[in-house]
Amino acid sequence: MPSPAVAYRSALAAGFQPDPGQAAAVNALEQCYQALQQGKSPRGLYLWGPVGRGKTWLMDLFHHNLPVPARRQHFHHFMRWIHQRLHQLHRQPNPLQQLAAELAASVRVLCLDELYVSDIGDAMLLGGLFQALFEQPLTLVVTSNQPPSALYAGGFNYDRFAPAVAALQQHLQLVAVDGDADHRLHPAARLQRYWVDDEAGFIEAFRQRGGTPAAPTALTLGGRQLPVQQCRGDQLWCDFNALCEAPWAAQDYIQLCDDWAGIWLSALPPLGGTPQPMRIARGTEDGAQRVAAGDRQLPALAPRDDSVRRFIALVDECYDRGRPLYLSASVPLPQLYNDGHLTFAFRRTLSRLLAMQRADYGE
């Protein structure tokens, strides 16, 4: 099996663009790979940088050719598994230590893609979880758009997340993958998966891809009914209101990608908006810890930010699974989200949507 360095040189010879940021990451991955091959338990890696710099691709080069048992998951999937196992172990002492020991008994390397923390429950859990993982003979390799110090920055009860940041900084080698090029934007053959004010073109493409449109119906998702516009073959068509305005969660989008080869989303509106200041009432609680008395200022939110978070989760899941996402919108892609509290998070979403317009996406 080729090492990361050998695989990277082969990619360059096949036409991949050289990138100094990627080269530094390859060197770190190569050292980790060689140590594992020699039976050692090397220090893990934290690859971080802007979208489109090839972090996931580099981690996959490393994972696909490992000489030891390994597990590779998107971070959302990993946290879903953690919550499920904690529910099963809720009467057991030290459940996080049990989970970490369970992982270490099955794999030598754990690769987590796209570490991003916005949920208060996950934030408070991760400190103990990472500490438990680092106590095991387990090598952790992580990718993220942010350095550990920027994860969940300014989040409520941040002090409960601080141990996770400290553990990542102490136990992982931080490698910035920060080349100038967004590799998802390189010229390539295009395949239209985004229509602007062209519902007829969107419907015709759906008909050609999935067959003759069927009547609107509904399907069961997470024990509830999801209204759908049409479904045909392995293609599912919903509108934005049904799939992103309603209270669905990441695990529901995981199920969609399990069940459908292509997802079509129509009536996609402009998602940005002027953030509005909000307050949380006196005496409310964040998670398990009561906040200080008095009203507290929340981050400025736009009216659609909850649905935007769901849309981001849907794009992440489709991209990670190689599922094409077809969109019918009222504005061009670069104008989809121009202003708001989620501007940073949406940069990755925009880059992924642009990558989905490539003809070789999902191959």
Buried (B, 14 or more C-beta within 10 A) or exposed (E): EEBBBBBBBEBEEEEBEEBEBBBBBBBBBBBBBBBBEEEEBBBBBBBBBBBBBBBBBBBBBBBEBBBEEBBBBBBBBBBBBBBEBBEEBEEEEEBBBBBBBEBBEEBBBBBBBBBBBEBBEBBBBBBBBBBBBBBBEBBBBBBBBBBBEEBBEEBBBBEBBEBBBBBBEEBBBBBBBBBEBBBBEEEEEEBEBBBBEBEEEBBEBBBEBBBEBBEEEEBEBBEEEBBBBBBBEEBBBBBBBBBBBBEBEBBBBBBBBEEBBBBBBBBBBEBBBEBEEEEBEEEEEBBEEEBEEEEBEEEEBBEBBEBBBBBBBBBBBBBBBEBBBBBBBEBEBEEBBEEBBBEEBBBBBBBBBBBBBBEEBBE
